[in-house]
Amino acid sequence: MILSGRLVRFRLSPEGKVALRGLVEKQTLSAFVEMVDDLGAWIHIGLKKRATTGGTSVLMLLKWDYFSTAVLDYEPERPVKKQQIGFRSQRR
């Protein structure tokens, strides 16, 4: 999914503000997204790269209901120039 492996800024939903009270003081949260699944985004808070402690990673689940918007830098792929399909007439 497009969020995985990227630094993302999440805008918390009203449910997220309540659930994360005490952990997050602002209405937005920046985090590196390790992976996403049916539950939500598994994140490292405030880190651009994977954090490890003693050989294990510490992840936090940000449930889909806990954010309303996700903002990230994205560079679309350049379109590939395709050749025309069909026959060419050869004039002699």
C-alpha positions, 0 to 999 in steps of 0.5 A, a space after each residue: 500500500 502507498 503508506 508503507 515505508 514512508 514518513 506520513 503526517 496524519 491528522 487525527 480524527 475525533 476518536 483518535 484525539 480521545 484515544 491518543 490523549 496523553 501520547 499525542 498533544 497536537 491534532 497531527 502526528 508524524 510517523 514512519 509507517 512500517 506496514 499497513 493491514 486491515 487494522 490500520 497503520 503500524 508506525 514508529 512515532 517521530 522516526 524517519 527510519 526503523 527504530 530498534 531496541 535490543 534487536 526488536 522493533 517497537 511499533 504502534 498501531 494507528 487504527 484506521 478510525 483514528 485518523 481522517 487524513 494522511 499526507 505524504 510526499 509522492 512522486 508519480 511515475 513518468 508515463 511510458 511513451 507507447 508506440 501506435 498500434 496498427 499497420 503502416 502503409 508503405 508507399 512506393 
